[in-house]
Amino acid sequence: MKSKNIRIIVFLALLTLVLLVVNQYYWVRRGEKLQENLLKIQIDNQKQRDELFETEVMLSIVNVRDQLLLLNKESSGLYLEPVKQITENYFVASFYDTLNLDLLKNLLVEEFKTYNINEVFEYGVYDCFSDSIIFDKYVGLSLESNITSIPVQPPSEKWKHDGHYFGVYFPNKNKHVIKGKSISKALYWSSIVVLFIILIVGYAILVILKQKKLSEVKTDFFNNMTHELKTPIATIKLSAEVLSNPNVICDSTRINRYVSIIKTESQRLEKQVNKVLQVAKLGEDKIKLEIEEVDLHQLIRNAVEVFKVTIESNNGYVYCDLDAKSHFVNVDKVHITNIIYNLVDNAIKYSEKAPFISISTYNVKKGIEIEIKDSGIGINKEHLPHVFERFFRVPKGSVHNVKGFGIGLFYVKYVVEKHGGSIVVKSKVNKGTTFTIYLPFY
């Protein structure tokens, strides 16, 4: 996919996310306002219901008191204190005559049913003279057995006290807590869904960008690989054509020269092919370590000896400061040699001037550290976190003048970590780069 198309897709995805967030915010705010209006309506309705309930209870209690007065042959017009509402669910009525408890209950039940009051209640009788409760009982209106026939004649059993009053209490009739969260909950759940969608889309965008970057890196890798492979092939082909010339067959000097070229380029081609195969092995984690005890100092000296001619031919110098007292480690000799070769080779290739390289060792807790420092072109700070990534090559500067596959440092880090060690890099542009490798003794 072209970069332009990817940018358009990412832009449209981001625009969609923004519009989705704005739309969700709008509906959440609108839903909250609607919820507030519904709550106000519910509160108003509840107030009206509470007021109606209180009025009906007071009328019921007044009717009960009037019936008690008539049954006791008292005038219903007798002056009594009005029914009082002490709290939102507690009502009292004065009654100076004697009371029959069952009669009081039955009258209350019947009056409440007349007004469709189905709340359970407690009723009690109080003695004003002793200031005490002389009777209290709970009544569940859902039980029909609570209702008994009302006697026609005044009951024979009476409290022999004057100055009573009775109270009715509704234990379950508290102020209703209005829960108007259904709309808000739905909106908040939808917001969570939207957030989940945003995360998915965001992750998809990151994957697209990562794939784009990987595609560019792979394209660069294959371009470099093609160049690296085509050069020795072209040289071999040209040498073969020269050798096929009848005039050259009789010239042993020229034959030896071109045979040497073919041999050299074949070895070069073999190395490039091995590098490609190495990439495949690293990707499949097929590298097997053959651990043995190795003198790390001797291994470093051998590596330096290999590059010494190249360094000196470029007017450079390599300095070894091998101070580690304990320098025998259990490692894979071939792979550790390869990582030293890779780092020294990079130090040479990425030095615009004469390469000056310093290799130091020192002991740390349970292991040894190797520091390889150069005075080359350095690495920009923004690229440092990526230098160990597979196929990564610094995309600007004179690094473009150096051919490679971008797998050297990836291989170095892979091998070091395979040994249970670690590697860090520090660098400044035009000041040089320092790689520090830690290898445990065991």
FIMAR-264657 format. One record per residue (C-alpha): x, z, y; residue in three letters; chain. Coordinates in steps of 0.02 Angstrom, whole numbers, plus 50000, padded with zeros to 5 digits. Each point is the difference from the previous one (the first is absolute). Example, Ala and Ser with C-alpha at 12.3 -4.5 7.8 and 13.67 -1.06 7.14 Angstrom:
<nodes>
<node <50615 50390 49775> "ALA" "A">
<node <50069 49967 50172> "SER" "A">
</nodes>
This chain:
<nodes>
<node <50000 50000 50000> "MET" "A">
<node <50065 49955 50171> "LYS" "A">
<node <50050 50137 50122> "SER" "A">
<node <49873 49937 50127> "LYS" "A">
<node <49858 50016 49875> "ASN" "A">
<node <50055 50175 49953> "ILE" "A">
<node <50004 50052 50183> "ARG" "A">
<node <49823 49932 50024> "ILE" "A">
<node <49938 50093 49846> "ILE" "A">
<node <50080 50163 50057> "VAL" "A">
<node <49929 49978 50176> "PHE" "A">
<node <49824 49967 49934> "LEU" "A">
<node <50013 50148 49881> "ALA" "A">
<node <50053 50116 50142> "LEU" "A">
<node <49862 49932 50113> "LEU" "A">
<node <49873 50029 49861> "THR" "A">
<node <50060 50179 49979> "LEU" "A">
<node <49986 50033 50187> "VAL" "A">
<node <49824 49929 50006> "LEU" "A">
<node <49953 50101 49845> "LEU" "A">
<node <50063 50161 50080> "VAL" "A">
<node <49911 49964 50165> "VAL" "A">
<node <49839 49957 49908> "ASN" "A">
<node <50009 50157 49894> "GLN" "A">
<node <50035 50108 50153> "TYR" "A">
<node <49849 49924 50088> "TYR" "A">
<node <49883 50036 49856> "TRP" "A">
<node <50069 50176 49975> "VAL" "A">
<node <49969 50040 50183> "ARG" "A">
<node <49829 49921 49995> "ARG" "A">
<node <49958 50094 49841> "GLY" "A">
<node <50054 50165 50079> "GLU" "A">
<node <49888 49969 50150> "LYS" "A">
<node <49855 49955 49885> "LEU" "A">
<node <50034 50157 49900> "GLN" "A">
<node <49997 50105 50158> "GLU" "A">
<node <49831 49927 50049> "ASN" "A">
<node <49932 50032 49825> "LEU" "A">
<node <50063 50179 50006> "LEU" "A">
<node <49912 50028 50165> "LYS" "A">
<node <49839 49931 49929> "ILE" "A">
<node <50017 50107 49844> "GLN" "A">
<node <50036 50155 50104> "ILE" "A">
<node <49848 49968 50108> "ASP" "A">
<node <49891 49972 49847> "ASN" "A">
<node <50069 50156 49919> "GLN" "A">
<node <49961 50102 50156> "LYS" "A">
<node <49822 49935 49998> "GLN" "A">
<node <49982 50043 49816> "ARG" "A">
<node <50071 50173 50030> "ASP" "A">
<node <49882 50030 50145> "GLU" "A">
<node <49852 49940 49896> "LEU" "A">
<node <50054 50110 49856> "PHE" "A">
<node <50014 50153 50111> "GLU" "A">
<node <49829 49966 50078> "THR" "A">
<node <49918 49979 49830> "GLU" "A">
<node <50081 50159 49933> "VAL" "A">
<node <49940 50100 50148> "MET" "A">
<node <49823 49929 49983> "LEU" "A">
<node <50003 50040 49814> "SER" "A">
<node <50055 50180 50032> "ILE" "A">
<node <49867 50021 50136> "VAL" "A">
<node <49866 49937 49879> "ASN" "A">
<node <50062 50118 49864> "VAL" "A">
<node <49992 50147 50119> "ARG" "A">
<node <49823 49952 50054> "ASP" "A">
<node <49944 49989 49820> "GLN" "A">
<node <50075 50171 49963> "LEU" "A">
<node <49908 50074 50147> "LEU" "A">
<node <49835 49924 49941> "LEU" "A">
<node <50026 50063 49822> "LEU" "A">
<node <50038 50173 50070> "ASN" "A">
<node <49840 49986 50105> "LYS" "A">
<node <50097 50000 50159> "GLU" "A">
<node <49961 49885 50145> "SER" "A">
<node <50111 49846 50007> "SER" "A">
<node <49998 50018 50187> "GLY" "A">
<node <50090 50165 49990> "LEU" "A">
<node <50148 49997 50117> "TYR" "A">
<node <50160 49983 49905> "LEU" "A">
<node <50171 49946 50054> "GLU" "A">
<node <50025 49812 49978> "PRO" "A">
<node <50099 49933 49853> "VAL" "A">
<node <50183 50003 50045> "LYS" "A">
<node <50138 49883 49944> "GLN" "A">
<node <50155 50107 49984> "ILE" "A">
<node <50115 49861 49939> "THR" "A">
<node <49979 49818 49953> "GLU" "A">
<node <49939 50050 49826> "ASN" "A">
<node <49934 50178 50023> "TYR" "A">
<node <49826 50044 50065> "PHE" "A">
<node <49911 50169 50019> "VAL" "A">
<node <49820 50051 50035> "ALA" "A">
<node <49935 50173 50048> "SER" "A">
<node <49858 50073 49897> "PHE" "A">
<node <49943 50176 50034> "TYR" "A">
<node <49887 50013 49848> "ASP" "A">
<node <50045 50026 49818> "THR" "A">
<node <50066 49853 49896> "LEU" "A">
<node <49975 49940 49822> "ASN" "A">
<node <50159 49916 49940> "LEU" "A">
<node <49925 49875 49876> "ASP" "A">
<node <49866 49953 50124> "LEU" "A">
<node <50130 49971 50135> "LEU" "A">
<node <50102 49889 49885> "LYS" "A">
<node <49849 49897 49944> "ASN" "A">
<node <49940 49974 50177> "LEU" "A">
<node <50172 49946 50057> "LEU" "A">
<node <50019 49878 49855> "VAL" "A">
<node <49831 49922 50031> "GLU" "A">
<node <50024 49982 50187> "GLU" "A">
<node <50173 49924 49978> "PHE" "A">
<node <49930 49874 49877> "LYS" "A">
<node <49863 49958 50123> "THR" "A">
<node <50133 49952 50126> "TYR" "A">
<node <50109 49916 49868> "ASN" "A">
<node <50136 50130 50018> "ILE" "A">
<node <50092 49993 49834> "ASN" "A">
<node <50149 50107 50042> "GLU" "A">
<node <50035 50151 49890> "VAL" "A">
<node <49985 50162 50096> "PHE" "A">
<node <50019 50187 49995> "GLU" "A">
<node <49874 50118 50074> "TYR" "A">
<node <50019 50183 50038> "GLY" "A">
<node <49898 50144 50068> "VAL" "A">
<node <50076 50120 50126> "TYR" "A">
<node <49948 50175 50052> "ASP" "A">
<node <50021 50027 50187> "CYS" "A">
<node <49991 50189 49985> "PHE" "A">
<node <50143 50015 49876> "SER" "A">
<node <50085 49842 50062> "ASP" "A">
<node <50029 49941 49822> "SER" "A">
<node <49956 49861 49879> "ILE" "A">
<node <49869 50058 49879> "ILE" "A">
<node <49982 49836 49904> "PHE" "A">
<node <50093 49835 49980> "ASP" "A">
<node <49970 49853 49882> "LYS" "A">
<node <50061 49821 49972> "TYR" "A">
<node <49870 49863 49975> "VAL" "A">
<node <50035 49824 49934> "GLY" "A">
<node <49860 49885 50050> "LEU" "A">
<node <50044 49873 49865> "SER" "A">
<node <49935 50124 49870> "LEU" "A">
<node <49811 49994 49991> "GLU" "A">
<node <50000 50165 49910> "SER" "A">
<node <50041 50082 50165> "ASN" "A">
<node <49822 49967 50059> "ILE" "A">
<node <49865 50116 49937> "THR" "A">
<node <49816 50007 50046> "SER" "A">
<node <49965 50086 50164> "ILE" "A">
<node <49881 50148 49978> "PRO" "A">
<node <49836 49987 50094> "VAL" "A">
<node <49995 50186 50040> "GLN" "A">
<node <50139 50091 50089> "PRO" "A">
<node <50126 50063 49872> "PRO" "A">
<node <49988 50178 49943> "SER" "A">
<node <50188 50025 49997> "GLU" "A">
<node <50065 50019 50176> "LYS" "A">
<node <50152 50070 50084> "TRP" "A">
<node <49947 50164 50073> "LYS" "A">
<node <50095 49972 50160> "HIS" "A">
<node <49948 49936 50170> "ASP" "A">
<node <50113 49904 50115> "GLY" "A">
<node <50063 49867 49883> "HIS" "A">
<node <50063 49827 50032> "TYR" "A">
<node <50047 49864 49879> "PHE" "A">
<node <50136 49869 50009> "GLY" "A">
<node <50027 49831 49919> "VAL" "A">
<node <50175 49931 49972> "TYR" "A">
<node <50045 49822 49944> "PHE" "A">
<node <50175 50014 49923> "PRO" "A">
<node <50024 49813 49974> "ASN" "A">
<node <49933 49947 50168> "LYS" "A">
<node <50159 49996 50103> "ASN" "A">
<node <50045 49875 50130> "LYS" "A">
<node <50029 49838 49909> "HIS" "A">
<node <50175 49930 50008> "VAL" "A">
<node <49973 49818 50035> "ILE" "A">
<node <50123 49892 49906> "LYS" "A">
<node <50007 49828 50074> "GLY" "A">
<node <50161 49940 49921> "LYS" "A">
<node <49932 49863 49888> "SER" "A">
<node <50035 49861 50125> "ILE" "A">
<node <50167 50074 50053> "SER" "A">
<node <50054 50022 49820> "LYS" "A">
<node <49957 49820 49962> "ALA" "A">
<node <50098 49941 50152> "LEU" "A">
<node <50150 50108 49958> "TYR" "A">
<node <50000 49941 49821> "TRP" "A">
<node <49993 49821 50062> "SER" "A">
<node <50145 50043 50116> "SER" "A">
<node <50100 50059 49850> "ILE" "A">
<node <49960 49836 49913> "VAL" "A">
<node <50055 49904 50155> "VAL" "A">
<node <50161 50102 50006> "LEU" "A">
<node <50029 49960 49817> "PHE" "A">
<node <49974 49815 50038> "ILE" "A">
<node <50121 50012 50146> "ILE" "A">
<node <50131 50078 49886> "LEU" "A">
<node <49975 49863 49871> "ILE" "A">
<node <50012 49862 50131> "VAL" "A">
<node <50151 50085 50078> "GLY" "A">
<node <50083 50011 49831> "TYR" "A">
<node <49959 49817 49968> "ALA" "A">
<node <50081 49953 50166> "ILE" "A">
<node <50156 50097 49955> "LEU" "A">
<node <50006 49915 49831> "VAL" "A">
<node <49981 49829 50083> "ILE" "A">
<node <50140 50038 50123> "LEU" "A">
<node <50109 50069 49861> "LYS" "A">
<node <49968 49846 49894> "GLN" "A">
<node <50039 49890 50149> "LYS" "A">
<node <50165 50090 50025> "LYS" "A">
<node <50038 49991 49814> "LEU" "A">
<node <49959 49815 50000> "SER" "A">
<node <50119 49970 50146> "GLU" "A">
<node <50137 50102 49914> "VAL" "A">
<node <49977 49905 49837> "LYS" "A">
<node <50002 49834 50092> "THR" "A">
<node <50163 50050 50083> "ASP" "A">
<node <50069 50055 49831> "PHE" "A">
<node <49958 49835 49915> "PHE" "A">
<node <50070 49901 50148> "ASN" "A">
<node <50163 50095 49988> "ASN" "A">
<node <50002 49986 49812> "MET" "A">
<node <49970 49813 50009> "THR" "A">
<node <50142 49981 50124> "HIS" "A">
<node <50117 50108 49897> "GLU" "A">
<node <49962 49903 49841> "LEU" "A">
<node <50000 49826 50077> "LYS" "A">
<node <50174 50019 50074> "THR" "A">
<node <50096 50026 49836> "PRO" "A">
<node <49890 49872 49911> "ILE" "A">
<node <50039 49870 50133> "ALA" "A">
<node <50186 50039 49988> "THR" "A">
<node <49999 49987 49810> "ILE" "A">
<node <49903 49837 50009> "LYS" "A">
<node <50121 49927 50126> "LEU" "A">
<node <50151 50054 49897> "SER" "A">
<node <49925 49924 49844> "ALA" "A">
<node <49972 49835 50090> "GLU" "A">
<node <50181 50000 50058> "VAL" "A">
<node <50062 50035 49825> "LEU" "A">
<node <49898 49854 49933> "SER" "A">
<node <50098 49882 50113> "ASN" "A">
<node <50125 49899 49892> "PRO" "A">
<node <50132 50014 50137> "ASN" "A">
<node <49998 50190 49988> "VAL" "A">
<node <50015 50010 49811> "ILE" "A">
<node <50183 49953 50008> "CYS" "A">
<node <50038 50129 50137> "ASP" "A">
<node <50023 50166 49909> "SER" "A">
<node <50024 50096 50163> "THR" "A">
<node <49832 49946 50068> "ARG" "A">
<node <49918 50031 49831> "ILE" "A">
<node <50065 50178 49996> "ASN" "A">
<node <49945 50026 50179> "ARG" "A">
<node <49821 49944 49969> "TYR" "A">
<node <49990 50091 49834> "VAL" "A">
<node <50051 50158 50092> "SER" "A">
<node <49864 49968 50130> "ILE" "A">
<node <49869 49976 49863> "ILE" "A">
<node <50057 50160 49914> "LYS" "A">
<node <49996 50100 50162> "THR" "A">
<node <49828 49935 50051> "GLU" "A">
<node <49933 50027 49824> "SER" "A">
<node <50054 50181 50009> "GLN" "A">
<node <49921 50014 50172> "ARG" "A">
<node <49839 49923 49933> "LEU" "A">
<node <50002 50119 49853> "GLU" "A">
<node <50015 50149 50119> "LYS" "A">
<node <49851 49939 50102> "GLN" "A">
<node <49895 49978 49844> "VAL" "A">
<node <50051 50174 49941> "ASN" "A">
<node <49943 50070 50168> "LYS" "A">
<node <49830 49920 49977> "VAL" "A">
<node <49989 50072 49824> "LEU" "A">
<node <50052 50167 50071> "GLN" "A">
<node <49853 49997 50120> "VAL" "A">
<node <49883 49972 49851> "ALA" "A">
<node <50077 50146 49906> "LYS" "A">
<node <49986 50115 50149> "LEU" "A">
<node <49818 49952 50022> "GLY" "A">
<node <49962 50040 49818> "GLU" "A">
<node <50110 50156 49996> "ASP" "A">
<node <50099 49932 49853> "LYS" "A">
<node <50172 50061 50054> "ILE" "A">
<node <50071 50119 49871> "LYS" "A">
<node <50140 50118 50048> "LEU" "A">
<node <50149 50029 49886> "GLU" "A">
<node <50062 50170 50058> "ILE" "A">
<node <50182 50048 49982> "GLU" "A">
<node <50123 50111 50090> "GLU" "A">
<node <50082 49902 50140> "VAL" "A">
<node <50138 50038 50124> "ASP" "A">
<node <49910 49951 50159> "LEU" "A">
<node <50160 49996 50104> "HIS" "A">
<node <50082 49876 49881> "GLN" "A">
<node <49842 49894 50001> "LEU" "A">
<node <50003 49994 50191> "ILE" "A">
<node <50187 49955 50002> "ARG" "A">
<node <49966 49857 49879> "ASN" "A">
<node <49859 49934 50109> "ALA" "A">
<node <50109 50009 50156> "VAL" "A">
<node <50138 49905 49910> "GLU" "A">
<node <49878 49858 49962> "VAL" "A">
<node <49953 49979 50185> "PHE" "A">
<node <50171 50041 50072> "LYS" "A">
<node <50058 49819 50014> "VAL" "A">
<node <49836 49946 50085> "THR" "A">
<node <50006 50145 50123> "ILE" "A">
<node <50183 49974 50046> "GLU" "A">
<node <49975 49811 50018> "SER" "A">
<node <49872 50042 50135> "ASN" "A">
<node <50126 50117 50086> "ASN" "A">
<node <49898 50150 49943> "GLY" "A">
<node <50043 50163 49917> "TYR" "A">
<node <49920 50116 49872> "VAL" "A">
<node <50038 50186 50006> "TYR" "A">
<node <49965 50116 49854> "CYS" "A">
<node <49981 50186 50031> "ASP" "A">
<node <49960 50063 49825> "LEU" "A">
<node <49996 50188 50026> "ASP" "A">
<node <49877 50052 49864> "ALA" "A">
<node <50083 50127 49885> "LYS" "A">
<node <49878 49965 49859> "SER" "A">
<node <49984 49812 49981> "HIS" "A">
<node <49955 49975 49817> "PHE" "A">
<node <49816 49957 49983> "VAL" "A">
<node <49885 49946 49859> "ASN" "A">
<node <49937 49828 50053> "VAL" "A">
<node <49982 49820 49946> "ASP" "A">
<node <50170 49930 50045> "LYS" "A">
<node <49943 49819 50020> "VAL" "A">
<node <49853 50037 50115> "HIS" "A">
<node <50094 50126 50108> "ILE" "A">
<node <50140 49872 50017> "THR" "A">
<node <49869 49872 50053> "ASN" "A">
<node <49929 50110 50138> "ILE" "A">
<node <50175 50032 50070> "ILE" "A">
<node <50032 49812 49996> "TYR" "A">
<node <49834 49966 50087> "ASN" "A">
<node <50031 50123 50142> "LEU" "A">
<node <50181 49946 50029> "VAL" "A">
<node <49950 49816 49992> "ASP" "A">
<node <49862 50031 50130> "ASN" "A">
<node <50125 50090 50112> "ALA" "A">
<node <50110 49845 49996> "ILE" "A">
<node <49860 49872 50022> "LYS" "A">
<node <49915 50089 50144> "TYR" "A">
<node <50158 50025 50104> "SER" "A">
<node <50016 49871 50138> "GLU" "A">
<node <50177 50057 50036> "LYS" "A">
<node <50136 50066 49887> "ALA" "A">
<node <49915 50114 49871> "PRO" "A">
<node <50054 50181 50007> "PHE" "A">
<node <49929 50097 49854> "ILE" "A">
<node <50012 50186 49959> "SER" "A">
<node <49958 50072 49829> "ILE" "A">
<node <49992 50189 49983> "SER" "A">
<node <49949 50121 49863> "THR" "A">
<node <49964 50186 50006> "TYR" "A">
<node <49917 50126 49888> "ASN" "A">
<node <49829 50074 50033> "VAL" "A">
<node <49893 50117 49898> "LYS" "A">
<node <49984 49935 49822> "LYS" "A">
<node <50069 49829 50043> "GLY" "A">
<node <50108 49884 50102> "ILE" "A">
<node <49967 49893 50154> "GLU" "A">
<node <50076 49831 50038> "ILE" "A">
<node <50001 49941 50181> "GLU" "A">
<node <50032 49816 50037> "ILE" "A">
<node <50017 49965 50185> "LYS" "A">
<node <50032 49836 50090> "ASP" "A">
<node <50021 49939 50179> "SER" "A">
<node <49885 49850 49982> "GLY" "A">
<node <49850 49935 50097> "ILE" "A">
<node <49888 50145 49949> "GLY" "A">
<node <49813 50002 49968> "ILE" "A">
<node <49863 50018 50129> "ASN" "A">
<node <49907 50166 49989> "LYS" "A">
<node <49832 49918 49965> "GLU" "A">
<node <50070 49913 49845> "HIS" "A">
<node <50089 50151 49924> "LEU" "A">
<node <49847 50063 49902> "PRO" "A">
<node <49986 49830 49913> "HIS" "A">
<node <50179 49960 49951> "VAL" "A">
<node <49975 50063 49822> "PHE" "A">
<node <49843 49897 49972> "GLU" "A">
<node <50009 49856 49877> "ARG" "A">
<node <50032 49829 50081> "PHE" "A">
<node <50013 50079 50173> "PHE" "A">
<node <50128 49924 50119> "ARG" "A">
<node <50018 50043 50183> "VAL" "A">
<node <49902 49860 50085> "PRO" "A">
<node <50106 49974 50155> "LYS" "A">
<node <50175 50002 50069> "GLY" "A">
<node <50153 49933 49916> "SER" "A">
<node <49935 50063 49832> "VAL" "A">
<node <49922 49826 49983> "HIS" "A">
<node <50177 49931 49984> "ASN" "A">
<node <50025 50096 49838> "VAL" "A">
<node <49920 49930 49845> "LYS" "A">
<node <49922 50113 49871> "GLY" "A">
<node <49845 50042 49900> "PHE" "A">
<node <49960 50168 50079> "GLY" "A">
<node <50015 50095 49836> "ILE" "A">
<node <50172 50081 50018> "GLY" "A">
<node <49946 50162 50085> "LEU" "A">
<node <49841 50006 49897> "PHE" "A">
<node <50109 49996 49844> "TYR" "A">
<node <50118 50133 50073> "VAL" "A">
<node <49856 50121 50035> "LYS" "A">
<node <49921 49964 49831> "TYR" "A">
<node <50161 50039 49904> "VAL" "A">
<node <50039 50156 50101> "VAL" "A">
<node <49826 50071 49973> "GLU" "A">
<node <50008 49951 49817> "LYS" "A">
<node <50149 50119 49989> "HIS" "A">
<node <49899 50139 50084> "GLY" "A">
<node <50090 49978 50165> "GLY" "A">
<node <49953 49944 50175> "SER" "A">
<node <50062 49885 50138> "ILE" "A">
<node <49978 50008 50189> "VAL" "A">
<node <50053 49880 50136> "VAL" "A">
<node <50047 50026 50182> "LYS" "A">
<node <50037 49857 50117> "SER" "A">
<node <50019 49949 50181> "LYS" "A">
<node <49999 49822 50063> "VAL" "A">
<node <50177 49936 50032> "ASN" "A">
<node <50069 50170 49946> "LYS" "A">
<node <49993 49988 49812> "GLY" "A">
<node <49906 50068 49850> "THR" "A">
<node <50028 50149 49886> "THR" "A">
<node <49929 50015 49824> "PHE" "A">
<node <50007 50171 49917> "THR" "A">
<node <49971 50009 49812> "ILE" "A">
<node <49968 50162 49906> "TYR" "A">
<node <50031 50003 49812> "LEU" "A">
<node <49970 50157 49896> "PRO" "A">
<node <50134 50050 49873> "PHE" "A">
<node <49873 50001 49859> "TYR" "A">
</nodes>
